[in-house]
Amino acid sequence: MGSAFKGKIAVGLSGGVDSAVAAALLKQQGYDVVGVTMSNWDGSLHVEGPMPDSCYGPCEGESLEAVEEIAKVLDIPYKVFDLSEAYRENIISYFKHEYMCGRTPNPCVRCNFKMKFGLLFEKARAELGIDLFATGHYARIIEENGKFFLAKALNTAKDQSYFLQMLRREWLPHIIFPLGNMTKDEVRETARKFNLPVAEKEESQDFMGGNHAVLFDDEVVKEGNIVDENGKILGRHKGIIHYTIGQRKGLGISNPKPLFVLRIDAGKNEIVVTEKEHLFSSGLEGAELNLLDDIENPNEFKALVKIRQKHKECPATVSILDSGRFKVVFETPQLSVTPGQAVAIYREDGILQGGGIIEKGF
């Protein structure tokens, strides 16, 4: 794997194929690669039965074994940083608090900002003397006239830039995304060429494998009423943590027309449901705005916004208010605007201008 030396770089290894290929490509390109991994699991959660492979859970040991094998095949050093306490404070506590307040958080967006590109890179810099950081995310860093921008991957079907919207602008010159121009098939083929043991490994599951209920003690998850918009009781819910805006399945109520979750009233411990036509919002208000681009007219500018990872971007007008607050008005009403979720703001050319957290739809 020979090429001109380009400097020392830390690659966040997860034990999956994407980060392994990122490390292999960077070594081939001439970088002095060091693998770094977060250990997040502290064993404080008592999980019964099998748990799917995810970024947090009792299966972490298997991922760390995979990282060790990847580093061995690539002949690179690696270091595991125990960040379990910080992860519990920054991600688990936040996640639980948001759900108990009736919101639906996105832990991946916060983890990338607080943990992976924040604390992990910070630790690698301090202890390993590294000034560059790479991951296996499908996204791109673009340099134009000495300025650095974060952009969508060329393979838009796999694009993960939505999850990177809270990264700090000053970090971008130090970040490399080797997979930004590749498809998943190309990544797997590259893994085979490097004889990586994870070439055929399946994708890891969502946070907690989608089973976040195990994070909550039974005594804090209380049953309550499912009501319509007029407050009429239609049934009972299992606890507000089990529901999100737009949800239809699992409500356990019958109605001539299908009913969906309209909002979650944590104060009353109620799930409010409605018919689909009432789920649309003409806009949203958000907070914690993070900008990654210069905005010529912050009072009102056109953009494409994405209100969740699997949502098709929609044209909108964005207005930046004070104290990190902002307002988005959609060109056409959008379905199931969900408080707590992240909203990403893009230019038409795929540059990520920034993002924030949805407070409410209107």
N, C-alpha and C positions, 0 to 999 in steps of 0.2 A: 504494500500500500504506500507507495512513495510519491511525494510531491514536495514543492518548496515549503519550508516551515512558515506557518502563518501566525503562530502564537498559541498560548495556552487557553483552553476553553473547557468549561464545565458543561456536561450534558446531563439533564435531568432524566435518569433512567427509572422507568416504572416497572420493568419486567415484561413489557409488551413489545410488539413488533415495531411500532412506529418510532419509539425513542431509541430502540436498538439500531434501526437503520439510520436514524439521524446521527448517532455516534459513529457508525461505520463510514458513512459518507464524509463526515468531517475529518476523520483520521486519514481517509484516502486523499482528501484535498490538502493535507499537510498540516493540520492542526495537531497540537499536543493535547489529546483528549483525556479528561478525567471524568469518570462517571460519578454522579452524586444522586443520592436517593433520600427521600424523607421517610422516616419511620413514624407513622401517625398513631398506630394502634397501641393502647396502653393496657388492654385487658380489663378495663373497669366495667365494660358492658357485658352482661351475662346473656349470651345468645344460645338458645337451644335449637338443635337441629342444624342442617347444612345451611351455609350462607354462600350466595353467589360471589364470584370474583368481583371485587369492587375496590375503590381506592381506600376504603376504611372498613376494617373488619378483621375477624380472626384468621382470615386466609392470607394476611400480610406476609407471613413467613414464607409461603410459596412464592410470592412475588420477589422477595429478597433473595431467595435461592435462584430464581430466574435471572436476576440482575447479576449475581455472582458468576453464573455460567456465561452470560453475555460478555461480561468484562474479560473473562478467561479466554473466550474465543477470539475477541478483538485484541487481546493482549494490551489492555488499558487498566490503569489503577482505578479503584473506585472507593467511595467513602459513603457510609450510611450515617445520616444525621438524625438523632432522636429528637423529633419536634412534636412529640405526642402531647406534651403539656400545652404548648402554644396552639396546637391544632384543636384541642378540646376547648380552649378559651375563645379562639378566633372563629372557629367553624361550627363545632358541635353546639356550644352554648348559644351562639347567634342563631343557628338553624332552629333549635328548640324554642327559643324566645319568639322568633318570627311566627312560627306555626301556632304557638299559644296565643298570639295577638291576632290570629285570623288571617295572616298573610302567607303567601307561598314563596319561600326564598329560593334562590339559585345558589347552592353551596359551591359549585364549580367556579363561578365568576369570582366569588369572594376568595376562594382558595388560591386561584391563580394570582390574585393581587396581594393577598396577605401572606401566603405561605410559599408557593412555588417560586414566583418571580420576586417575591419580597424577602422572606426570612431565609429560604434555602439559598438563594443567590447571595444574600448578604453573608451567610455563614461560609459559603464557598470562597467568597472574596477575602474574608478575614483569615480563614484558616489555610486556604490553598493558594492564595495569591493570584486569583483568577479575575480577569476583567471582562470576560465574554461568557455568555450563557446561551445554551441552546436546548430546545425541547422537540418532541415529535409532533407538535401541533401542526395542523394544516392551516397555515396562514403565511403571510409574507411581510418582510420589512423592506420598504422601498426608500431609496435615498434620492432626493431631488434638490439640487442646488445647495447641498450641505445640510439639508433638513431631512429628518427621518420620519417615515410614516408607517403605520400599520395597515395592511390591506388584506382583503379576502384572498384565500387560496385560489389558484387558477382552476382547480377542481372544485367548483362551487358545491357539488353534491356532498363533499366531505369538509367543506370550510368550517373552521372552528374559531374564526375571529370574534364571533359573538361572545365567546367565553373569555376573551382577552381585553374587553372594553375598559376595564378599570386599571389596566397597567399605566404606570406613570410615563409621561412623554419623555422625561430625561433618561429613562431606561432603554429606550428603543435603539440608540446607537450601539448598545452592548449586547443586543439579542440577535440570534440567528435562528431561522426556521428552515432547516434543510429540505423539508418535505413540501414546501409551499407551491412547487410547480409539478407535483407528482400525483398520480392516482393511487388508490389503495392497491390495485393489482400490480402497479409498478413497484410499490413499496415491498410487497410480498416477494416479487421476483428478485428484487435487490437483496432481500434477506436470504433468499436461497443461494444467491451467488456468493454471499459472504459466509455461507454455512451457519447461519444463526439458528440456534435451537428453537426460537420462537416464531419462525417463518410462517407456520400454519396456526399459530395460537389465535383463538377466538378473541373478539373484542371484549374488553372488560365491561361489566355492567355499570349502570348509573350509580350515583351515590347510594350506598347501603343496598345496592341491588334493587332499589325501588321500595325496599321494606323499611322505611324510616320509623315506623311505629315502635320498633324495638328500642328506640332511644328514649322513649317516654315511660315514666312510671305509671302504673295503672291508676293510682289514686289521683293523678293530675288530669287524666283524660276522662272527662265526665260526659255521660250521655245527655242529650237535650232534644229540643223540638226542631223539627223541620217545618217551616211555615211558608206560606205564600207572601206576596208583596203586601197584602192587607193584614198580615199577622195571623191568618187562619192556620191552625195546626193541622198538618197533613200526615205527620208521622214522627218517628224518633230517629235521631242520628247516634252514631257510635262514639262520637267525640270529634271536635272540629279539626283535629290533626289529620283525619282521614279524608278530607274534602278539599277541593280547589275550585276556583271559578270555572264555569263551563262544564263541570263534570255532570254526566248523565247516568252512567252505570253505578250500581251499588247504592242507590238512594232508598230502595225498598218501599217505594210508594207508587200507587197506581193513579193514573189520570187519563182522561180521554186523549189529551195531547202530551207528548213527551215533555218532561220537566228537567231543567238544568239548574245548577247552582249559580245564583246571581251574585250573592255576597255572603260573607261569613261574619256574623256579629259576635265577636268574642265576648263583649260585655254582657250580652244576654245569653250567651252560649247557644245561639241559634244558627241554623243553616237556612238561608232564604232562597227559595227556588222560584223559577219563572219559566215561561215558554221561550223558545229559541229567539224569536224576533226581538225580545227585550234584552238580549245579551250584548247587543252592539253598542259601541261607544264612538262618539265623534272625535274624541281626543283623550289625552291623559295629562296628569300633573305628576312630576317626578322630583326627586331630590338626589343628593350626592353626585351631582354632575361631574364627570371627569372628561376633560377635553384633550384630544390628541392632535388637534389641527387648529390652525388660525381661522377664526370666524370673522369675515369682513363685516357682516351686519348681525350682531348677536341678538338684536331686538326681534328679528324675523328673517329666517333663511330657509330655503327649500332643502330637503334632504329625503333620503330613504330610511325608514325606521323599521326595526325588527323587534317585536315585543316578546318573543321567546325564540329559542333556537330553531324550532321546526316551523316557525311562522314565515310566510312569504313577505319579503320587505314591501312596504307600501309607501307611496309618496306622501309627504306631510310638510307642514310648516312648523318650524321649531323656534321658540322664543326663550332666550336665556334670561332668567329673573335673578334675584339676588340670593346670596347665601347658598349657592349650589343648587338652587331650585330652577326648574324649567317647565315649559308647557309645550305639548305637541298637539297639533290639530291635523287629523287625517284628511286626505282628499276624499276618501270614501270610508264610512264607518267600519270599524274592525271588531271582530268577535272576541269576547272573553279577555278584556284587558284585566290583568291580574295584579293586585297590589303585592309588593314584595319581589316580583320578578324584575329582571333587568331588561332595559330597553337599549338597543344599540342604534347609533346614528351614523349613516354612511353617506358619502358622496356618490354620485352616479358612476364614477370610475372605480368604485370598490374600495376607496380609502375609508377607513374607520375614523370618523371624526370624534367619537367619544361615546359616552353612555351614562346611564344612571339607573336609579331604582324607582319603579312605578309606585306612586302613593295612592292614586285613585284614577279611575276613568270618569269621563263625563260625556 
